[in-house]
Amino acid sequence: MDRGYAYYKKAFEGIPKPFAYVDLDLFDENIRNILKRAGSKNLRIATKSVRSVALLKRILHRSPVFCGVMCFSPQEAIYLVKQGLDDIVMGYPVWEPSALSGLAELIRRGKSVTLMVDSIAHIEHLERIAARHGVRFPVCLDMDMSMDVPGLHFGVWRSPIRTVAEAEPVVERILSSRMVMLDGVMGYEAQIAGVGDHYPNSGPKNRLVQTLKRRSIRQIAEKRAALVAMIEDAMGAPLRFVNGGGTGSLHSTVQEEAVTEVTVGSGFFAPALFDNYKDFRYLPAAGFAVEIVRQPSEQLYTCLGGGYAASGAAGKDKLPKPYLPAGASLMPLEGAGEVQTPVKYEGEEPLTLGDPIFFRHAKAGELCERFNHLYGVSKGKIVEKITTYRGDGQCFL
């Protein structure tokens, strides 16, 4: 079925703009492709990339391979448990005592919530909260998976634990505690999962990034295997889970014997930044539309709103990408603006005032922070109105 401009324009005819949408046919196809690539590993959903309870449940109900979710806010975890979700891993350490008290209450009620740690200070803090509430916190040890080469830190700044030797005293402290228990380990290879290596007109840079990725993938596998071996030898038992990766590293992370599950999120929506990877391609399942309200010149159309930039290091790749009609592009001196977004159009579709321009957000979940709901379209028709966290009255990270 054609997914061109006319398809979406007709499907959303009469819908006030701006609006966000998810193409459920493409969304479901992305789920199928991700499942195929998982191999023998479980998959944990990164909630920050979806930010809609209905869509999280749609993914989880598709296959038992989806084993749970990874959250980034304790308030979000508490909310998702109330919505019926379980097996939650906190992607980052939680320090706020009141938030930890809320998570302790979930654990006291028998819910599966695992907290992230990377230092003895984290352990000691959790012990005080756990003792106060009469629970034992399951914890996951986070190990940094970045790679240093001369003049470059290839990766992101996360855990201070860079080596197995640095992990040993933290592991010993956990195993000696009555208030925490070691549930799993995690290592996020951001330099593989979050860095594109197939940008247009960037051959030399692409080749450099691909070379660094190949070297880093080997190093990551060795480091993670050594960490797991050390921990399981000290425990005398296997960990419940060994987590790694992201959508952008699924193809390599599933090859590691030590890994039991891979975190995925962006691949369900397939935002614009994920067009720039050599080893995979998912279908553009989500986007938003803004309305043409001016035509300053023959090939220039000004839309109302549209300035939904993505987080991260500032750059033009973090701007939303004009998607349909084909041939639309942003103006380099204006980009996408708070109240207006001028678009240069050199295609063949006849455009007029009131028509939509469809955009794709640069990243996945941040789109849902801008809209209360997504229009779910299937087979050319709107079939449901899907609330986002924002539409449910929630505001998390």
C-alpha positions as CSV (number, residue, x, y, z in Angstrom):
1,M,0.0,0.0,0.0
2,D,1.3,3.4,-0.9
3,R,2.4,5.5,2.1
4,G,2.9,8.8,0.2
5,Y,1.6,12.2,0.9
6,A,-1.9,11.6,-0.6
7,Y,-2.3,8.5,1.6
8,Y,-1.8,10.4,4.9
9,K,-3.5,13.6,3.7
10,K,-6.7,11.7,3.0
11,A,-6.5,9.6,6.2
12,F,-6.3,12.7,8.3
13,E,-8.7,14.9,6.4
14,G,-10.6,17.2,8.7
15,I,-8.3,16.7,11.7
16,P,-7.2,20.0,13.2
17,K,-3.5,20.6,13.0
18,P,-1.0,20.3,14.5
19,F,-1.4,16.6,15.4
20,A,0.8,13.6,15.9
21,Y,0.1,10.2,14.6
22,V,1.3,6.6,14.6
23,D,0.9,4.3,11.6
24,L,-0.1,1.1,13.3
25,D,0.6,-1.1,10.3
26,L,4.2,0.2,10.2
27,F,4.5,0.1,14.0
28,D,3.4,-3.6,14.0
29,E,5.8,-4.4,11.2
30,N,8.6,-2.8,13.2
31,I,7.7,-5.0,16.2
32,R,7.9,-8.1,13.9
33,N,11.3,-7.1,12.5
34,I,12.7,-6.4,16.0
35,L,11.5,-9.8,17.2
36,K,13.2,-11.5,14.2
37,R,16.4,-9.7,15.1
38,A,16.3,-10.7,18.7
39,G,17.4,-14.3,18.1
40,S,17.4,-16.1,21.4
41,K,17.4,-13.0,23.6
42,N,14.7,-11.4,25.6
43,L,13.8,-7.8,24.8
44,R,13.2,-5.0,27.4
45,I,11.3,-1.9,26.2
46,A,12.8,1.5,26.8
47,T,9.7,3.4,27.9
48,K,11.3,6.8,27.2
49,S,11.1,6.0,23.5
50,V,7.4,5.2,23.5
51,R,5.7,7.2,26.3
52,S,2.3,5.8,25.8
53,V,0.8,3.1,28.0
54,A,-1.5,1.8,25.2
55,L,1.5,1.4,22.8
56,L,3.7,-0.2,25.5
57,K,0.9,-2.8,26.2
58,R,0.5,-3.3,22.4
59,I,4.2,-4.3,22.2
60,L,4.2,-6.4,25.4
61,H,1.2,-8.4,24.3
62,R,2.8,-9.2,21.0
63,S,5.3,-11.8,22.4
64,P,6.6,-13.2,25.6
65,V,10.1,-12.3,24.3
66,F,9.2,-8.8,25.6
67,C,10.1,-9.4,29.2
68,G,9.5,-6.1,30.8
69,V,10.3,-2.4,30.6
70,M,13.2,0.0,31.5
71,C,12.1,3.3,33.0
72,F,14.0,6.4,33.7
73,S,11.8,8.1,36.4
74,P,10.6,6.5,39.6
75,Q,7.3,8.4,39.3
76,E,6.9,6.8,35.9
77,A,7.6,3.3,37.3
78,I,4.9,3.8,40.0
79,Y,2.5,5.0,37.4
80,L,3.1,2.0,35.1
81,V,2.6,-0.5,37.9
82,K,-0.8,1.1,38.5
83,Q,-1.5,0.5,34.8
84,G,-0.7,-3.2,35.2
85,L,2.9,-3.4,34.0
86,D,5.6,-5.3,36.0
87,D,9.2,-6.3,35.7
88,I,10.6,-2.8,35.7
89,V,14.3,-1.9,35.7
90,M,15.2,1.6,36.5
91,G,17.6,2.8,33.8
92,Y,19.4,5.3,36.0
93,P,20.1,5.5,39.8
94,V,17.4,7.0,42.0
95,W,18.5,9.1,44.9
96,E,15.5,11.1,46.0
97,P,14.3,9.5,49.3
98,S,10.6,10.1,48.7
99,A,10.8,8.5,45.3
100,L,12.7,5.5,46.8
101,S,10.0,5.2,49.4
102,G,7.4,4.9,46.7
103,L,9.5,2.2,44.9
104,A,10.0,0.4,48.3
105,E,6.2,0.2,48.7
106,L,5.9,-1.4,45.2
107,I,8.5,-4.0,46.2
108,R,6.8,-4.6,49.6
109,R,3.6,-5.4,47.5
110,G,5.5,-8.0,45.5
111,K,6.1,-6.0,42.4
112,S,9.4,-6.5,40.4
113,V,11.3,-3.3,40.4
114,T,15.1,-3.3,40.1
115,L,17.2,-0.2,41.0
116,M,20.3,0.9,39.1
117,V,23.6,1.3,41.0
118,D,27.2,2.0,40.2
119,S,28.8,2.9,43.5
120,I,29.1,2.0,47.2
121,A,27.4,5.3,48.0
122,H,24.3,4.2,46.1
123,I,24.3,0.9,48.1
124,E,24.6,2.6,51.4
125,H,21.8,5.1,50.5
126,L,19.5,2.3,49.4
127,E,20.2,0.3,52.6
128,R,19.0,3.2,54.7
129,I,15.7,3.5,52.8
130,A,15.2,-0.3,52.6
131,A,15.7,-0.7,56.4
132,R,13.1,2.0,57.0
133,H,10.5,0.2,54.9
134,G,11.4,-3.4,55.8
135,V,12.2,-4.4,52.2
136,R,15.2,-5.6,50.3
137,F,16.0,-3.7,47.1
138,P,17.0,-5.7,44.0
139,V,19.7,-3.9,42.2
140,C,21.4,-3.9,38.8
141,L,25.1,-3.0,38.5
142,D,25.8,-0.5,35.6
143,M,29.2,-0.8,33.9
144,D,30.5,1.9,31.5
145,M,30.9,0.5,28.0
146,S,32.5,3.5,26.3
147,M,35.9,3.2,24.6
148,D,38.8,5.6,24.8
149,V,41.1,6.1,21.9
150,P,43.8,8.8,21.6
151,G,42.0,12.2,21.5
152,L,38.5,10.7,21.7
153,H,36.1,9.4,24.3
154,F,34.0,7.1,22.1
155,G,30.8,6.8,24.1
156,V,28.8,8.7,26.8
157,W,29.6,9.5,30.4
158,R,27.6,7.1,32.6
159,S,28.9,4.8,35.3
160,P,32.2,5.4,37.0
161,I,32.9,1.6,36.8
162,R,35.1,1.2,33.7
163,T,36.8,-2.2,34.5
164,V,36.1,-5.5,36.2
165,A,38.6,-4.5,38.9
166,E,36.6,-1.4,39.7
167,A,33.4,-3.4,39.9
168,E,34.7,-5.9,42.4
169,P,34.4,-3.8,45.6
170,V,30.9,-2.7,44.7
171,V,29.9,-6.3,44.0
172,E,31.4,-7.4,47.3
173,R,29.5,-4.7,49.1
174,I,26.2,-5.7,47.5
175,L,26.7,-9.4,48.3
176,S,27.5,-8.6,51.9
177,S,24.3,-6.6,52.4
178,R,21.1,-7.7,53.9
179,M,19.2,-4.8,52.5
180,V,20.0,-5.1,48.8
181,M,20.4,-8.1,46.4
182,L,22.2,-8.3,43.1
183,D,19.5,-9.0,40.4
184,G,21.3,-8.1,37.2
185,V,24.0,-6.2,35.4
186,M,23.7,-3.6,32.6
187,G,26.1,-2.0,30.1
188,Y,24.7,0.4,27.5
189,E,27.0,0.7,24.4
190,A,25.8,4.2,23.4
191,Q,28.6,4.5,20.9
192,I,27.1,1.6,18.9
193,A,23.3,2.0,19.7
194,G,23.1,5.8,19.5
195,V,25.6,6.8,16.8
196,G,24.7,6.7,13.1
197,D,27.3,5.5,10.7
198,H,25.7,5.9,7.3
199,Y,25.0,9.7,6.8
200,P,24.5,11.0,3.3
201,N,27.6,12.7,1.8
202,S,29.8,11.8,4.8
203,G,31.8,8.9,3.5
204,P,35.1,9.5,5.4
205,K,33.3,10.1,8.7
206,N,31.0,7.1,8.2
207,R,34.0,4.8,7.6
208,L,35.8,6.2,10.7
209,V,32.7,5.6,12.8
210,Q,32.2,2.1,11.4
211,T,35.9,1.2,12.2
212,L,35.5,2.5,15.7
213,K,32.3,0.6,16.2
214,R,33.9,-2.7,15.0
215,R,36.7,-2.3,17.5
216,S,34.4,-1.2,20.3
217,I,32.0,-4.2,19.7
218,R,34.8,-6.6,20.3
219,Q,36.0,-4.7,23.5
220,I,32.4,-4.5,24.8
221,A,31.8,-8.3,24.5
222,E,35.1,-9.1,26.3
223,K,34.4,-6.6,29.1
224,R,30.8,-7.8,29.6
225,A,31.7,-11.5,29.6
226,A,34.5,-10.9,32.2
227,L,32.2,-8.9,34.4
228,V,29.4,-11.5,34.4
229,A,32.0,-14.3,35.0
230,M,33.4,-12.4,38.0
231,I,30.0,-11.8,39.5
232,E,28.5,-15.2,39.0
233,D,31.6,-16.8,40.4
234,A,31.3,-14.6,43.5
235,M,27.6,-15.3,43.8
236,G,27.8,-19.0,43.1
237,A,24.6,-18.6,41.0
238,P,23.5,-17.0,37.7
239,L,22.2,-13.4,37.6
240,R,18.5,-13.0,36.8
241,F,19.4,-10.9,33.7
242,V,22.3,-9.4,31.8
243,N,21.1,-6.3,29.9
244,G,22.8,-4.6,27.1
245,G,22.3,-2.6,23.9
246,G,19.6,-0.6,22.3
247,T,17.8,-0.5,18.9
248,G,21.0,0.7,17.2
249,S,23.1,-2.2,18.5
250,L,20.6,-5.0,18.5
251,H,22.4,-6.8,15.7
252,S,25.7,-6.9,17.6
253,T,24.5,-7.2,21.3
254,V,22.4,-10.3,20.6
255,Q,25.6,-12.1,19.5
256,E,27.1,-11.9,23.0
257,E,26.7,-15.2,24.9
258,A,26.7,-13.4,28.3
259,V,23.7,-11.2,27.4
260,T,20.2,-12.4,28.3
261,E,18.2,-9.4,27.2
262,V,18.5,-6.3,25.0
263,T,16.8,-3.0,25.6
264,V,14.9,-1.6,22.5
265,G,12.8,1.5,22.1
266,S,13.4,3.8,19.1
267,G,12.9,1.0,16.6
268,F,9.2,0.9,17.1
269,F,8.7,4.5,15.9
270,A,11.9,4.6,13.7
271,P,12.6,8.4,14.0
272,A,14.6,10.3,11.5
273,L,18.0,9.8,13.2
274,F,17.6,6.1,12.7
275,D,17.7,6.6,8.9
276,N,21.5,6.9,9.3
277,Y,22.6,3.4,10.3
278,K,24.3,1.0,7.9
279,D,23.2,-2.3,9.5
280,F,19.4,-1.9,9.7
281,R,16.4,0.1,8.6
282,Y,12.9,0.2,10.2
283,L,9.8,1.8,8.9
284,P,8.9,5.4,9.7
285,A,5.8,4.7,11.9
286,A,5.3,8.0,13.7
287,G,5.3,11.7,12.9
288,F,3.4,14.9,13.2
289,A,1.7,17.4,10.9
290,V,1.6,21.1,10.8
291,E,-0.5,23.4,8.7
292,I,0.5,25.7,5.8
293,V,-0.7,29.2,6.7
294,R,1.4,31.4,4.4
295,Q,3.1,31.2,1.0
296,P,5.9,33.9,1.0
297,S,7.1,32.8,-2.5
298,E,6.4,30.3,-5.2
299,Q,8.4,27.4,-3.6
300,L,8.2,28.5,0.1
301,Y,5.4,27.6,2.5
302,T,5.3,28.8,6.1
303,C,3.7,26.4,8.6
304,L,2.3,27.3,12.0
305,G,4.5,25.8,14.8
306,G,6.7,22.8,14.3
307,G,9.7,23.6,16.5
308,Y,10.0,20.2,18.2
309,A,13.7,19.8,18.4
310,A,15.3,16.7,20.0
311,S,17.7,16.5,22.9
312,G,21.4,15.9,22.8
313,A,24.3,17.9,21.4
314,A,22.8,20.8,19.4
315,G,22.9,20.4,15.6
316,K,20.7,20.3,12.6
317,D,20.3,16.5,12.9
318,K,18.2,17.2,16.1
319,L,15.6,19.2,14.1
320,P,12.4,17.5,12.9
321,K,12.7,16.3,9.4
322,P,10.2,17.2,6.7
323,Y,8.9,13.9,5.5
324,L,5.9,14.3,3.2
325,P,5.4,15.5,0.5
326,A,8.8,14.4,-0.8
327,G,10.9,17.3,-1.8
328,A,10.3,19.4,1.3
329,S,13.2,20.8,3.3
330,L,13.9,23.2,6.1
331,M,15.4,26.6,5.6
332,P,19.0,26.6,7.0
333,L,18.7,30.0,8.7
334,E,15.3,29.4,10.4
335,G,15.0,25.6,11.0
336,A,11.9,24.6,12.8
337,G,10.4,27.4,14.9
338,E,8.3,27.9,18.0
339,V,5.5,29.6,16.0
340,Q,6.5,29.2,12.4
341,T,8.4,26.8,10.2
342,P,9.1,27.8,6.6
343,V,9.5,24.9,4.3
344,K,11.0,24.9,0.8
345,Y,9.2,22.6,-1.5
346,E,10.5,21.4,-4.8
347,G,8.2,18.5,-5.4
348,E,5.2,17.9,-7.7
349,E,2.3,17.8,-5.2
350,P,0.0,20.9,-5.5
351,L,0.1,22.6,-2.1
352,T,-2.2,25.3,-0.8
353,L,-3.0,27.1,2.4
354,G,-4.5,24.7,5.0
355,D,-2.6,21.7,3.7
356,P,-0.5,19.6,6.0
357,I,3.3,19.1,5.9
358,F,4.2,15.9,7.6
359,F,7.4,15.7,9.7
360,R,9.3,13.0,11.6
361,H,10.8,13.8,14.9
362,A,14.6,13.3,15.1
363,K,14.3,11.0,18.2
364,A,11.6,8.7,19.3
365,G,9.8,9.4,22.6
366,E,10.2,13.1,22.8
367,L,7.4,13.6,20.2
368,C,4.9,12.4,22.7
369,E,5.9,15.1,25.2
370,R,4.4,17.6,22.7
371,F,1.0,16.0,22.1
372,N,-1.8,14.6,24.3
373,H,-2.6,11.8,21.9
374,L,-1.5,10.1,18.7
375,Y,-4.0,9.3,15.9
376,G,-3.6,5.6,15.2
377,V,-4.0,5.0,11.4
378,S,-4.4,1.6,9.8
379,K,-5.2,0.8,6.2
380,G,-5.8,4.4,5.3
381,K,-8.2,5.2,8.2
382,I,-8.0,6.5,11.7
383,V,-8.9,3.6,13.9
384,E,-8.1,4.9,17.4
385,K,-7.0,7.9,19.4
386,I,-4.0,6.8,21.6
387,T,-3.2,8.9,24.6
388,T,0.4,9.7,25.5
389,Y,1.8,10.1,29.0
390,R,1.0,13.8,28.6
391,G,-2.6,13.0,27.5
392,D,-2.9,10.9,30.7
393,G,-2.0,13.9,32.7
394,Q,1.5,12.7,33.4
395,C,4.9,14.4,33.1
396,F,8.1,12.5,33.6
397,L,11.7,12.8,32.3
